[in-house]
């Protein structure tokens, strides 16, 4: 039960962090002209969102069993 709560918390935090970083990257990276920061930020935000999707898939499989 505690592991399920921890996994759910990781899923929520990874989605929130990934989407917030994506927005910050768009503002600071591309609008302000810091393109290297923009590219690195987008890669990190996509990885965070991908981690959220992977954890969500494992979480759904575990609940269905």
PQR file of N, CA, C, O and H, with PARSE charges and radii, in Angstrom:
ATOM      1  N   UNK A   1       0.820  -1.196   0.000 -0.4000 1.5000
ATOM      2  CA  UNK A   1       0.000   0.000   0.000 -0.0000 2.0000
ATOM      3  C   UNK A   1       0.867   1.263   0.000  0.5500 1.7000
ATOM      4  O   UNK A   1       0.581   2.210  -0.733 -0.5500 1.4000
ATOM      5  N   UNK A   2       1.914   1.278   0.812 -0.4000 1.5000
ATOM      6  CA  UNK A   2       2.786   2.446   0.869 -0.0000 2.0000
ATOM      7  C   UNK A   2       3.556   2.613  -0.442  0.5500 1.7000
ATOM      8  O   UNK A   2       3.806   3.735  -0.884 -0.5500 1.4000
ATOM      9  H   UNK A   2       2.145   0.509   1.408  0.4000 1.0000
ATOM     10  N   UNK A   3       3.931   1.488  -1.061 -0.4000 1.5000
ATOM     11  CA  UNK A   3       4.649   1.556  -2.330 -0.0000 2.0000
ATOM     12  C   UNK A   3       3.752   2.116  -3.429  0.5500 1.7000
ATOM     13  O   UNK A   3       4.222   2.850  -4.298 -0.5500 1.4000
ATOM     14  H   UNK A   3       3.728   0.577  -0.703  0.4000 1.0000
ATOM     15  N   UNK A   4       2.462   1.776  -3.399 -0.4000 1.5000
ATOM     16  CA  UNK A   4       1.528   2.325  -4.375 -0.0000 2.0000
ATOM     17  C   UNK A   4       1.394   3.833  -4.224  0.5500 1.7000
ATOM     18  O   UNK A   4       1.337   4.560  -5.216 -0.5500 1.4000
ATOM     19  H   UNK A   4       2.080   1.180  -2.694  0.4000 1.0000
ATOM     20  N   UNK A   5       1.345   4.300  -2.986 -0.4000 1.5000
ATOM     21  CA  UNK A   5       1.260   5.746  -2.752 -0.0000 2.0000
ATOM     22  C   UNK A   5       2.527   6.447  -3.224  0.5500 1.7000
ATOM     23  O   UNK A   5       2.466   7.537  -3.792 -0.5500 1.4000
ATOM     24  H   UNK A   5       1.392   3.710  -2.180  0.4000 1.0000
ATOM     25  N   UNK A   6       3.670   5.819  -2.987 -0.4000 1.5000
ATOM     26  CA  UNK A   6       4.940   6.408  -3.419 -0.0000 2.0000
ATOM     27  C   UNK A   6       5.028   6.453  -4.944  0.5500 1.7000
ATOM     28  O   UNK A   6       5.485   7.445  -5.512 -0.5500 1.4000
ATOM     29  H   UNK A   6       3.720   4.933  -2.526  0.4000 1.0000
ATOM     30  N   UNK A   7       4.593   5.387  -5.604 -0.4000 1.5000
ATOM     31  CA  UNK A   7       4.608   5.375  -7.068 -0.0000 2.0000
ATOM     32  C   UNK A   7       3.659   6.415  -7.643  0.5500 1.7000
ATOM     33  O   UNK A   7       3.979   7.072  -8.634 -0.5500 1.4000
ATOM     34  H   UNK A   7       4.222   4.581  -5.143  0.4000 1.0000
ATOM     35  N   UNK A   8       2.498   6.566  -7.029 -0.4000 1.5000
ATOM     36  CA  UNK A   8       1.549   7.573  -7.481 -0.0000 2.0000
ATOM     37  C   UNK A   8       2.114   8.977  -7.296  0.5500 1.7000
ATOM     38  O   UNK A   8       1.904   9.852  -8.136 -0.5500 1.4000
ATOM     39  H   UNK A   8       2.238   6.032  -6.225  0.4000 1.0000
ATOM     40  N   UNK A   9       2.822   9.187  -6.206 -0.4000 1.5000
ATOM     41  CA  UNK A   9       3.455  10.481  -5.958 -0.0000 2.0000
ATOM     42  C   UNK A   9       4.552  10.766  -6.987  0.5500 1.7000
ATOM     43  O   UNK A   9       4.695  11.898  -7.449 -0.5500 1.4000
ATOM     44  H   UNK A   9       2.992   8.477  -5.524  0.4000 1.0000
ATOM     45  N   UNK A  10       5.320   9.742  -7.341 -0.4000 1.5000
ATOM     46  CA  UNK A  10       6.359   9.903  -8.368 -0.0000 2.0000
ATOM     47  C   UNK A  10       5.727  10.245  -9.712  0.5500 1.7000
ATOM     48  O   UNK A  10       6.250  11.084 -10.447 -0.5500 1.4000
ATOM     49  H   UNK A  10       5.204   8.822  -6.966  0.4000 1.0000
ATOM     50  N   UNK A  11       4.620   9.612 -10.036 -0.4000 1.5000
ATOM     51  CA  UNK A  11       3.928   9.890 -11.296 -0.0000 2.0000
ATOM     52  C   UNK A  11       3.460  11.336 -11.344  0.5500 1.7000
ATOM     53  O   UNK A  11       3.674  12.032 -12.337 -0.5500 1.4000
ATOM     54  H   UNK A  11       4.196   8.931  -9.439  0.4000 1.0000
ATOM     55  N   UNK A  12       2.825  11.786 -10.275 -0.4000 1.5000
ATOM     56  CA  UNK A  12       2.297  13.156 -10.233 -0.0000 2.0000
ATOM     57  C   UNK A  12       3.424  14.177 -10.309  0.5500 1.7000
ATOM     58  O   UNK A  12       3.345  15.141 -11.070 -0.5500 1.4000
ATOM     59  H   UNK A  12       2.651  11.222  -9.468  0.4000 1.0000
ATOM     60  N   UNK A  13       4.472  13.965  -9.520 -0.4000 1.5000
ATOM     61  CA  UNK A  13       5.586  14.921  -9.503 -0.0000 2.0000
ATOM     62  C   UNK A  13       6.304  14.958 -10.848  0.5500 1.7000
ATOM     63  O   UNK A  13       6.695  16.033 -11.303 -0.5500 1.4000
ATOM     64  H   UNK A  13       4.536  13.182  -8.902  0.4000 1.0000
ATOM     65  N   UNK A  14       6.484  13.810 -11.491 -0.4000 1.5000
ATOM     66  CA  UNK A  14       7.194  13.812 -12.773 -0.0000 2.0000
ATOM     67  C   UNK A  14       6.393  14.526 -13.854  0.5500 1.7000
ATOM     68  O   UNK A  14       6.970  15.220 -14.691 -0.5500 1.4000
ATOM     69  H   UNK A  14       6.166  12.937 -11.122  0.4000 1.0000
ATOM     70  N   UNK A  15       5.056  14.362 -13.848 -0.4000 1.5000
ATOM     71  CA  UNK A  15       4.244  15.085 -14.821 -0.0000 2.0000
ATOM     72  C   UNK A  15       4.260  16.587 -14.557  0.5500 1.7000
ATOM     73  O   UNK A  15       4.384  17.379 -15.491 -0.5500 1.4000
ATOM     74  H   UNK A  15       4.588  13.798 -13.168  0.4000 1.0000
ATOM     75  N   UNK A  16       4.135  16.980 -13.293 -0.4000 1.5000
ATOM     76  CA  UNK A  16       4.127  18.409 -12.955 -0.0000 2.0000
ATOM     77  C   UNK A  16       5.479  19.039 -13.267  0.5500 1.7000
ATOM     78  O   UNK A  16       5.541  20.105 -13.879 -0.5500 1.4000
ATOM     79  H   UNK A  16       4.035  16.336 -12.534  0.4000 1.0000
ATOM     80  N   UNK A  17       6.563  18.384 -12.848 -0.4000 1.5000
ATOM     81  CA  UNK A  17       7.898  18.931 -13.097 -0.0000 2.0000
ATOM     82  C   UNK A  17       8.200  18.989 -14.589  0.5500 1.7000
ATOM     83  O   UNK A  17       8.756  19.974 -15.075 -0.5500 1.4000
ATOM     84  H   UNK A  17       6.512  17.518 -12.350  0.4000 1.0000
ATOM     85  N   UNK A  18       7.839  17.949 -15.306 -0.4000 1.5000
ATOM     86  CA  UNK A  18       8.100  17.926 -16.748 -0.0000 2.0000
ATOM     87  C   UNK A  18       7.351  19.009 -17.495  0.5500 1.7000
ATOM     88  O   UNK A  18       7.916  19.668 -18.368 -0.5500 1.4000
ATOM     89  H   UNK A  18       7.387  17.149 -14.912  0.4000 1.0000
ATOM     90  N   UNK A  19       6.074  19.200 -17.160 -0.4000 1.5000
ATOM     91  CA  UNK A  19       5.305  20.231 -17.858 -0.0000 2.0000
ATOM     92  C   UNK A  19       5.742  21.634 -17.450  0.5500 1.7000
ATOM     93  O   UNK A  19       5.788  22.532 -18.291 -0.5500 1.4000
ATOM     94  H   UNK A  19       5.615  18.665 -16.452  0.4000 1.0000
ATOM     95  N   UNK A  20       6.064  21.839 -16.167 -0.4000 1.5000
ATOM     96  CA  UNK A  20       6.539  23.159 -15.732 -0.0000 2.0000
ATOM     97  C   UNK A  20       7.884  23.491 -16.372  0.5500 1.7000
ATOM     98  O   UNK A  20       8.107  24.625 -16.797 -0.5500 1.4000
ATOM     99  H   UNK A  20       6.027  21.110 -15.484  0.4000 1.0000
ATOM    100  N   UNK A  21       8.770  22.520 -16.440 -0.4000 1.5000
ATOM    101  CA  UNK A  21      10.069  22.748 -17.069 -0.0000 2.0000
ATOM    102  C   UNK A  21       9.917  23.024 -18.561  0.5500 1.7000
ATOM    103  O   UNK A  21      10.672  23.813 -19.131 -0.5500 1.4000
ATOM    104  H   UNK A  21       8.589  21.599 -16.094  0.4000 1.0000
ATOM    105  N   UNK A  22       8.947  22.379 -19.187 -0.4000 1.5000
ATOM    106  CA  UNK A  22       8.695  22.620 -20.606 -0.0000 2.0000
ATOM    107  C   UNK A  22       8.272  24.067 -20.844  0.5500 1.7000
ATOM    108  O   UNK A  22       8.748  24.711 -21.779 -0.5500 1.4000
ATOM    109  H   UNK A  22       8.334  21.738 -18.725  0.4000 1.0000
ATOM    110  N   UNK A  23       7.376  24.576 -19.995 -0.4000 1.5000
ATOM    111  CA  UNK A  23       6.913  25.959 -20.132 -0.0000 2.0000
ATOM    112  C   UNK A  23       8.055  26.941 -19.871  0.5500 1.7000
ATOM    113  O   UNK A  23       8.229  27.907 -20.613 -0.5500 1.4000
ATOM    114  H   UNK A  23       6.989  24.053 -19.235  0.4000 1.0000
ATOM    115  N   UNK A  24       8.832  26.691 -18.816 -0.4000 1.5000
ATOM    116  CA  UNK A  24       9.966  27.566 -18.508 -0.0000 2.0000
ATOM    117  C   UNK A  24      10.989  27.537 -19.637  0.5500 1.7000
ATOM    118  O   UNK A  24      11.586  28.561 -19.971 -0.5500 1.4000
ATOM    119  H   UNK A  24       8.691  25.906 -18.213  0.4000 1.0000
ATOM    120  N   UNK A  25      11.187  26.370 -20.217 -0.4000 1.5000
ATOM    121  CA  UNK A  25      12.138  26.239 -21.316 -0.0000 2.0000
ATOM    122  C   UNK A  25      11.685  27.025 -22.535  0.5500 1.7000
ATOM    123  O   UNK A  25      12.494  27.679 -23.193 -0.5500 1.4000
ATOM    124  H   UNK A  25      10.703  25.538 -19.946  0.4000 1.0000
ATOM    125  N   UNK A  26      10.402  26.965 -22.834 -0.4000 1.5000
ATOM    126  CA  UNK A  26       9.883  27.721 -23.974 -0.0000 2.0000
ATOM    127  C   UNK A  26      10.099  29.212 -23.747  0.5500 1.7000
ATOM    128  O   UNK A  26      10.526  29.927 -24.654 -0.5500 1.4000
ATOM    129  H   UNK A  26       9.744  26.434 -22.299  0.4000 1.0000
ATOM    130  N   UNK A  27       9.803  29.681 -22.532 -0.4000 1.5000
ATOM    131  CA  UNK A  27       9.949  31.110 -22.244 -0.0000 2.0000
ATOM    132  C   UNK A  27      11.416  31.525 -22.248  0.5500 1.7000
ATOM    133  O   UNK A  27      11.803  32.439 -22.976 -0.5500 1.4000
ATOM    134  H   UNK A  27       9.456  29.101 -21.796  0.4000 1.0000
ATOM    135  N   UNK A  28      12.222  30.863 -21.448 -0.4000 1.5000
ATOM    136  CA  UNK A  28      13.620  31.289 -21.296 -0.0000 2.0000
ATOM    137  C   UNK A  28      14.493  30.848 -22.462  0.5500 1.7000
ATOM    138  O   UNK A  28      15.433  31.549 -22.838 -0.5500 1.4000
ATOM    139  H   UNK A  28      11.907  30.121 -20.857  0.4000 1.0000
ATOM    140  N   UNK A  29      14.188  29.703 -23.027 -0.4000 1.5000
ATOM    141  CA  UNK A  29      15.070  29.166 -24.052 -0.0000 2.0000
ATOM    142  C   UNK A  29      14.874  29.760 -25.424  0.5500 1.7000
ATOM    143  O   UNK A  29      15.844  30.096 -26.104 -0.5500 1.4000
ATOM    144  H   UNK A  29      13.425  29.134 -22.722  0.4000 1.0000
ATOM    145  N   UNK A  30      13.640  29.891 -25.833 -0.4000 1.5000
ATOM    146  CA  UNK A  30      13.414  30.288 -27.215 -0.0000 2.0000
ATOM    147  C   UNK A  30      12.960  31.735 -27.351  0.5500 1.7000
ATOM    148  O   UNK A  30      13.363  32.413 -28.296 -0.5500 1.4000
ATOM    149  H   UNK A  30      12.853  29.618 -25.280  0.4000 1.0000
ATOM    150  N   UNK A  31      12.140  32.220 -26.439 -0.4000 1.5000
ATOM    151  CA  UNK A  31      11.701  33.609 -26.533 -0.0000 2.0000
ATOM    152  C   UNK A  31      12.845  34.561 -26.203  0.5500 1.7000
ATOM    153  O   UNK A  31      13.011  35.591 -26.856 -0.5500 1.4000
ATOM    154  H   UNK A  31      11.813  31.669 -25.672  0.4000 1.0000
ATOM    155  N   UNK A  32      13.643  34.209 -25.174 -0.4000 1.5000
ATOM    156  CA  UNK A  32      14.746  35.085 -24.775 -0.0000 2.0000
ATOM    157  C   UNK A  32      16.026  34.824 -25.571  0.5500 1.7000
ATOM    158  O   UNK A  32      16.983  35.591 -25.462 -0.5500 1.4000
ATOM    159  H   UNK A  32      13.508  33.372 -24.643  0.4000 1.0000
ATOM    160  N   UNK A  33      16.057  33.770 -26.355 -0.4000 1.5000
ATOM    161  CA  UNK A  33      17.191  33.533 -27.235 -0.0000 2.0000
ATOM    162  C   UNK A  33      18.292  32.651 -26.689  0.5500 1.7000
ATOM    163  O   UNK A  33      19.360  32.566 -27.294 -0.5500 1.4000
ATOM    164  H   UNK A  33      15.280  33.147 -26.443  0.4000 1.0000
ATOM    165  N   UNK A  34      18.068  31.993 -25.567 -0.4000 1.5000
ATOM    166  CA  UNK A  34      19.064  31.066 -25.017 -0.0000 2.0000
ATOM    167  C   UNK A  34      18.757  29.666 -25.558  0.5500 1.7000
ATOM    168  O   UNK A  34      18.109  28.861 -24.890 -0.5500 1.4000
ATOM    169  H   UNK A  34      17.200  32.062 -25.075  0.4000 1.0000
ATOM    170  N   UNK A  35      19.223  29.394 -26.755 -0.4000 1.5000
ATOM    171  CA  UNK A  35      18.802  28.185 -27.459 -0.0000 2.0000
ATOM    172  C   UNK A  35      19.381  26.909 -26.865  0.5500 1.7000
ATOM    173  O   UNK A  35      18.714  25.874 -26.871 -0.5500 1.4000
ATOM    174  H   UNK A  35      19.750  30.048 -27.297  0.4000 1.0000
ATOM    175  N   UNK A  36      20.597  26.958 -26.357 -0.4000 1.5000
ATOM    176  CA  UNK A  36      21.187  25.764 -25.749 -0.0000 2.0000
ATOM    177  C   UNK A  36      20.402  25.362 -24.504  0.5500 1.7000
ATOM    178  O   UNK A  36      20.126  24.181 -24.293 -0.5500 1.4000
ATOM    179  H   UNK A  36      21.139  27.798 -26.352  0.4000 1.0000
ATOM    180  N   UNK A  37      20.044  26.344 -23.683 -0.4000 1.5000
ATOM    181  CA  UNK A  37      19.203  26.066 -22.518 -0.0000 2.0000
ATOM    182  C   UNK A  37      17.854  25.509 -22.953  0.5500 1.7000
ATOM    183  O   UNK A  37      17.303  24.620 -22.304 -0.5500 1.4000
ATOM    184  H   UNK A  37      20.268  27.303 -23.854  0.4000 1.0000
ATOM    185  N   UNK A  38      17.333  26.028 -24.039 -0.4000 1.5000
ATOM    186  CA  UNK A  38      16.045  25.556 -24.537 -0.0000 2.0000
ATOM    187  C   UNK A  38      16.083  24.104 -24.968  0.5500 1.7000
ATOM    188  O   UNK A  38      15.175  23.334 -24.655 -0.5500 1.4000
ATOM    189  H   UNK A  38      17.780  26.750 -24.567  0.4000 1.0000
ATOM    190  N   UNK A  39      17.119  23.731 -25.678 -0.4000 1.5000
ATOM    191  CA  UNK A  39      17.228  22.350 -26.160 -0.0000 2.0000
ATOM    192  C   UNK A  39      17.432  21.385 -24.997  0.5500 1.7000
ATOM    193  O   UNK A  39      16.786  20.339 -24.933 -0.5500 1.4000
ATOM    194  H   UNK A  39      17.857  24.356 -25.932  0.4000 1.0000
ATOM    195  N   UNK A  40      18.327  21.737 -24.080 -0.4000 1.5000
ATOM    196  CA  UNK A  40      18.580  20.866 -22.924 -0.0000 2.0000
ATOM    197  C   UNK A  40      17.332  20.766 -22.047  0.5500 1.7000
ATOM    198  O   UNK A  40      17.000  19.685 -21.562 -0.5500 1.4000
ATOM    199  H   UNK A  40      18.852  22.587 -24.132  0.4000 1.0000
ATOM    200  N   UNK A  41      16.648  21.874 -21.846 -0.4000 1.5000
ATOM    201  CA  UNK A  41      15.434  21.873 -21.025 -0.0000 2.0000
ATOM    202  C   UNK A  41      14.327  21.036 -21.625  0.5500 1.7000
ATOM    203  O   UNK A  41      13.628  20.321 -20.906 -0.5500 1.4000
ATOM    204  H   UNK A  41      16.918  22.753 -22.240  0.4000 1.0000
ATOM    205  N   UNK A  42      14.159  21.117 -22.930 -0.4000 1.5000
ATOM    206  CA  UNK A  42      13.122  20.313 -23.582 -0.0000 2.0000
ATOM    207  C   UNK A  42      13.455  18.830 -23.480  0.5500 1.7000
ATOM    208  O   UNK A  42      12.560  18.014 -23.257 -0.5500 1.4000
ATOM    209  H   UNK A  42      14.726  21.698 -23.513  0.4000 1.0000
ATOM    210  N   UNK A  43      14.714  18.471 -23.636 -0.4000 1.5000
ATOM    211  CA  UNK A  43      15.104  17.061 -23.510 -0.0000 2.0000
ATOM    212  C   UNK A  43      14.826  16.554 -22.099  0.5500 1.7000
ATOM    213  O   UNK A  43      14.289  15.459 -21.929 -0.5500 1.4000
ATOM    214  H   UNK A  43      15.440  19.134 -23.817  0.4000 1.0000
ATOM    215  N   UNK A  44      15.184  17.336 -21.092 -0.4000 1.5000
ATOM    216  CA  UNK A  44      14.946  16.916 -19.706 -0.0000 2.0000
ATOM    217  C   UNK A  44      13.453  16.839 -19.411  0.5500 1.7000
ATOM    218  O   UNK A  44      13.010  15.913 -18.731 -0.5500 1.4000
ATOM    219  H   UNK A  44      15.620  18.225 -21.230  0.4000 1.0000
ATOM    220  N   UNK A  45      12.672  17.789 -19.908 -0.4000 1.5000
ATOM    221  CA  UNK A  45      11.237  17.757 -19.643 -0.0000 2.0000
ATOM    222  C   UNK A  45      10.572  16.570 -20.330  0.5500 1.7000
ATOM    223  O   UNK A  45       9.665  15.958 -19.765 -0.5500 1.4000
ATOM    224  H   UNK A  45      13.032  18.541 -20.460  0.4000 1.0000
ATOM    225  N   UNK A  46      11.008  16.240 -21.535 -0.4000 1.5000
ATOM    226  CA  UNK A  46      10.456  15.068 -22.220 -0.0000 2.0000
ATOM    227  C   UNK A  46      10.814  13.795 -21.456  0.5500 1.7000
ATOM    228  O   UNK A  46       9.984  12.892 -21.341 -0.5500 1.4000
ATOM    229  H   UNK A  46      11.745  16.737 -21.994  0.4000 1.0000
ATOM    230  N   UNK A  47      12.033  13.712 -20.936 -0.4000 1.5000
ATOM    231  CA  UNK A  47      12.418  12.541 -20.146 -0.0000 2.0000
ATOM    232  C   UNK A  47      11.577  12.423 -18.879  0.5500 1.7000
ATOM    233  O   UNK A  47      11.185  11.319 -18.500 -0.5500 1.4000
ATOM    234  H   UNK A  47      12.706  14.445 -21.030  0.4000 1.0000
ATOM    235  N   UNK A  48      11.296  13.543 -18.222 -0.4000 1.5000
ATOM    236  CA  UNK A  48      10.464  13.507 -17.013 -0.0000 2.0000
ATOM    237  C   UNK A  48       9.053  13.028 -17.334  0.5500 1.7000
ATOM    238  O   UNK A  48       8.493  12.206 -16.609 -0.5500 1.4000
ATOM    239  H   UNK A  48      11.614  14.440 -18.529  0.4000 1.0000
ATOM    240  N   UNK A  49       8.485  13.540 -18.414 -0.4000 1.5000
ATOM    241  CA  UNK A  49       7.142  13.112 -18.804 -0.0000 2.0000
ATOM    242  C   UNK A  49       7.158  11.643 -19.215  0.5500 1.7000
ATOM    243  O   UNK A  49       6.211  10.914 -18.920 -0.5500 1.4000
ATOM    244  H   UNK A  49       8.940  14.207 -19.003  0.4000 1.0000
ATOM    245  N   UNK A  50       8.212  11.197 -19.887 -0.4000 1.5000
ATOM    246  CA  UNK A  50       8.339   9.791 -20.273 -0.0000 2.0000
ATOM    247  C   UNK A  50       8.441   8.887 -19.046  0.5500 1.7000
ATOM    248  O   UNK A  50       7.850   7.807 -19.021 -0.5500 1.4000
ATOM    249  H   UNK A  50       8.981  11.790 -20.127  0.4000 1.0000
ATOM    250  N   UNK A  51       9.181   9.318 -18.038 -0.4000 1.5000
ATOM    251  CA  UNK A  51       9.259   8.557 -16.786 -0.0000 2.0000
ATOM    252  C   UNK A  51       7.878   8.452 -16.158  0.5500 1.7000
ATOM    253  O   UNK A  51       7.511   7.399 -15.638 -0.5500 1.4000
ATOM    254  H   UNK A  51       9.662  10.195 -18.058  0.4000 1.0000
ATOM    255  N   UNK A  52       7.114   9.534 -16.202 -0.4000 1.5000
ATOM    256  CA  UNK A  52       5.750   9.502 -15.679 -0.0000 2.0000
ATOM    257  C   UNK A  52       4.879   8.495 -16.409  0.5500 1.7000
ATOM    258  O   UNK A  52       4.117   7.762 -15.778 -0.5500 1.4000
ATOM    259  H   UNK A  52       7.413  10.390 -16.625  0.4000 1.0000
ATOM    260  N   UNK A  53       4.983   8.450 -17.745 -0.4000 1.5000
ATOM    261  CA  UNK A  53       4.198   7.488 -18.514 -0.0000 2.0000
ATOM    262  C   UNK A  53       4.617   6.049 -18.217  0.5500 1.7000
ATOM    263  O   UNK A  53       3.763   5.168 -18.113 -0.5500 1.4000
ATOM    264  H   UNK A  53       5.602   9.045 -18.257  0.4000 1.0000
ATOM    265  N   UNK A  54       5.911   5.803 -18.081 -0.4000 1.5000
ATOM    266  CA  UNK A  54       6.392   4.451 -17.777 -0.0000 2.0000
ATOM    267  C   UNK A  54       5.896   4.008 -16.407  0.5500 1.7000
ATOM    268  O   UNK A  54       5.410   2.888 -16.247 -0.5500 1.4000
ATOM    269  H   UNK A  54       6.605   6.519 -18.166  0.4000 1.0000
ATOM    270  N   UNK A  55       6.020   4.897 -15.414 -0.4000 1.5000
ATOM    271  CA  UNK A  55       5.551   4.554 -14.070 -0.0000 2.0000
ATOM    272  C   UNK A  55       4.039   4.352 -14.054  0.5500 1.7000
ATOM    273  O   UNK A  55       3.534   3.488 -13.337 -0.5500 1.4000
ATOM    274  H   UNK A  55       6.415   5.807 -15.543  0.4000 1.0000
ATOM    275  N   UNK A  56       3.315   5.149 -14.844 -0.4000 1.5000
ATOM    276  CA  UNK A  56       1.863   5.009 -14.909 -0.0000 2.0000
ATOM    277  C   UNK A  56       1.473   3.664 -15.509  0.5500 1.7000
ATOM    278  O   UNK A  56       0.523   3.030 -15.050 -0.5500 1.4000
ATOM    279  H   UNK A  56       3.725   5.852 -15.425  0.4000 1.0000
ATOM    280  N   UNK A  57       2.204   3.225 -16.536 -0.4000 1.5000
ATOM    281  CA  UNK A  57       1.930   1.920 -17.133 -0.0000 2.0000
ATOM    282  C   UNK A  57       2.183   0.784 -16.162  0.5500 1.7000
ATOM    283  O   UNK A  57       1.392  -0.156 -16.084 -0.5500 1.4000
ATOM    284  H   UNK A  57       2.976   3.740 -16.909  0.4000 1.0000
ATOM    285  N   UNK A  58       3.283   0.862 -15.419 -0.4000 1.5000
ATOM    286  CA  UNK A  58       3.574  -0.167 -14.418 -0.0000 2.0000
ATOM    287  C   UNK A  58       2.555  -0.134 -13.287  0.5500 1.7000
ATOM    288  O   UNK A  58       2.168  -1.177 -12.760 -0.5500 1.4000
ATOM    289  H   UNK A  58       3.925   1.625 -15.482  0.4000 1.0000
ATOM    290  N   UNK A  59       2.121   1.070 -12.916 -0.4000 1.5000
ATOM    291  CA  UNK A  59       1.138   1.228 -11.840 -0.0000 2.0000
ATOM    292  C   UNK A  59      -0.203   0.630 -12.257  0.5500 1.7000
ATOM    293  O   UNK A  59      -0.861  -0.029 -11.452 -0.5500 1.4000
ATOM    294  H   UNK A  59       2.436   1.917 -13.344  0.4000 1.0000
ATOM    295  N   UNK A  60      -0.615   0.854 -13.508 -0.4000 1.5000
ATOM    296  CA  UNK A  60      -1.875   0.293 -13.986 -0.0000 2.0000
ATOM    297  C   UNK A  60      -1.818  -1.226 -14.066  0.5500 1.7000
ATOM    298  O   UNK A  60      -2.797  -1.893 -13.730 -0.5500 1.4000
ATOM    299  H   UNK A  60      -0.080   1.389 -14.162  0.4000 1.0000
ATOM    300  N   UNK A  61      -0.683  -1.793 -14.508 -0.4000 1.5000
ATOM    301  CA  UNK A  61      -0.543  -3.249 -14.569 -0.0000 2.0000
ATOM    302  C   UNK A  61      -0.642  -3.863 -13.183  0.5500 1.7000
ATOM    303  O   UNK A  61      -1.261  -4.911 -12.998 -0.5500 1.4000
ATOM    304  H   UNK A  61       0.112  -1.251 -14.781  0.4000 1.0000
ATOM    305  N   UNK A  62      -0.025  -3.199 -12.209 -0.4000 1.5000
ATOM    306  CA  UNK A  62      -0.018  -3.723 -10.848 -0.0000 2.0000
ATOM    307  C   UNK A  62      -1.416  -3.685 -10.238  0.5500 1.7000
ATOM    308  O   UNK A  62      -1.797  -4.601  -9.509 -0.5500 1.4000
ATOM    309  H   UNK A  62       0.477  -2.347 -12.359  0.4000 1.0000
ATOM    310  N   UNK A  63      -2.174  -2.647 -10.525 -0.4000 1.5000
ATOM    311  CA  UNK A  63      -3.529  -2.528  -9.973 -0.0000 2.0000
ATOM    312  C   UNK A  63      -4.462  -3.544 -10.624  0.5500 1.7000
ATOM    313  O   UNK A  63      -5.339  -4.085  -9.950 -0.5500 1.4000
ATOM    314  H   UNK A  63      -1.864  -1.903 -11.117  0.4000 1.0000
ATOM    315  N   UNK A  64      -4.294  -3.817 -11.920 -0.4000 1.5000
ATOM    316  CA  UNK A  64      -5.174  -4.739 -12.624 -0.0000 2.0000
ATOM    317  C   UNK A  64      -4.970  -6.184 -12.202  0.5500 1.7000
ATOM    318  O   UNK A  64      -5.873  -7.003 -12.373 -0.5500 1.4000
ATOM    319  H   UNK A  64      -3.582  -3.377 -12.468  0.4000 1.0000
ATOM    320  N   UNK A  65      -3.802  -6.519 -11.652 -0.4000 1.5000
ATOM    321  CA  UNK A  65      -3.542  -7.907 -11.234 -0.0000 2.0000
ATOM    322  C   UNK A  65      -4.257  -8.263 -10.004  0.5500 1.7000
ATOM    323  O   UNK A  65      -4.141  -9.392  -9.528 -0.5500 1.4000
ATOM    324  H   UNK A  65      -3.068  -5.854 -11.513  0.4000 1.0000
TER
END
